[in-house]
Amino acid sequence: MIRHIALFKLKPDCDWGDPAVAEAERIAARIGAEVPELLHWQTGRNTSARPIAYDFAVIGLLADQDALERYLVHPFHRQAIEKWRAISDWVVADLVEPEPALV
């Protein structure tokens, strides 16, 4: 399993009241329903006021590296990326989930 995490930092001239930001948040929430490779999908605004904190996060779970690659090029995901590119900078991490321990 691959855990995909992306953190978004809004550009200085953008805030949550901006219609482009609201649209990016809406499309991000729909990715889980639109991209079949995603086994789990979670999105949300950050609640921390720390200066190093990012503003928004997405977390997805995919079966394997091949599913991750299909997710990355999926047209709906690409559409979401374009929305976020206009309003934010981001970082990504793709983590291999540990196998469950056998009891």
Secondary structure, 3 states (H helix, E strand, C coil): CEEEEEEEEECCCCCCCCHHHHHHHHHHHHHHHHCCCEEEEEEEECCCCCCCCCCEEEEEEECCHHHHHHHHHCHHHHHHHHHHHHHEEEEEEEEECCCCCCC
